Each structure stands twice: as C-alpha cells, then as structure tokens.
C-alpha cells in the first residue's frame, strides 16, 4: 500500500567484529522499485548487549541514531550499487561518530 514503510537489515546478519558486512541487494531493489527514501539507522552497543551466537540479552545501553533520509526518487535498478555505496558510507560515518 502507498505510504507503508518497511525495515531491512542490509547485511542480513550480525558480524562478529563490529564491522559492517557486505550488503545484500534485495532491500535496495525494493526501495528503488517503491521510490521510497532510505532512512539509515545505526545501532550502537548492540554487540555488547547481545553478541552474535548468544540467545539472551545482557543488560546494557543501546543507542539508536537515525540519519537523514536518502532519496530514491528517480533512481532505477541501474543505480542500485551506487545507492548501496551511499548508504554504506553514511552508516560507517554514523557508527564511527
């Protein structure tokens, strides 16, 4: 439906090192097809609260940082890789800060 939002995890899973893993292309394909902006969200502190391979959450502080929307209006599937690079760079900056 028009106006609906969807959430994706572009890596598809959590890494062990804290570094961003390679992005999967499906979510970017969906965003371009819907012409929906991508709002990058960086999660800080999640590796400590719930390390990969653990099925329980430890007490801790998780900070959620919401970035500025990245428009997809006018983009085509041929722009997907460039869009992925833009989102990745934005998230890396957010995670470093």
N, C-alpha and C positions, 0 to 999 in steps of 0.2 A: 504494500500500500504506500502511496505517496506520503512522505513525511516521516516514515518509520526509520528508526536508527538500528544499526547492528554493530556488534562488538566483535573484533577479531584479535587474536594473538598472532602477530605476523610471523613469529618464529616457530609457532606450532608446538613448542615445548619449552621447558626451562633449562638453561645451561648450568653447568657446574661451576664455571669460572667467574660468572658475573658479567661476562662479555656478551654482547648481542650475537646471537646465532644468525645464520643466513635466513633471510625472509622467504616465506612461501608466497607464491604469486596470486593465489586464489582471492584473497581479500582485496587486493588492489584491482583485480579484474572486476570484482563485484562493485567496488566504489566507482570505478570509471563507467561501468555499464549503467549504474544508478545516477551518475553525475553528482554524487554525494561527496561533500568535503570530508577529509580525513582529519580527525582531531587526535593528535598524538598524546598519549598518556604514559608518563614514566612512573614506575613504581620503585620507590627507594626503601630498602630494608626488608624486602620480602625474602631474600636468600637466608637471612638470619632467622626470620620468623618461621619459615617453612622450607628448609633445604631440600633440594631435589633428592628423591628417593625416600623421603620421610612422609608419613601419612598423618602426622599430627602437627599442630601449630604450637610453637613456643611463644611465650609472652614476649612482646617487643613492640617497637614503634614502626609503623609503616606510613610513609609519606607518599601521597598521590599528587603528582604535578601534571596539570592539564595545560597543554600547549595551545598555541594559536592554530585555528583550522587551516588546513592546506586544501585549497580549492581543486576540484577535478573538472569543473565545468569546461567543456570544450575539448577535453582530452580524449584520445582514442586509445585502443589497446596498444597501438604502436608507441605510446608514451609511458607504458606501464613500468619499464625498467628505470626510466628517469624519475618517475614518481616514487618508486621504491627507494631509490638513492636519496631523494629529497627527504622522505620520511625517516629513513635510517640516520641521515646526518642530523636531523632535528632531534631525534631521540638520543643520539650519542651526546649531543650538546647538553640536553636536559639531564641526562644521567651523570655527566661529568660535573655539573654545577651543583 
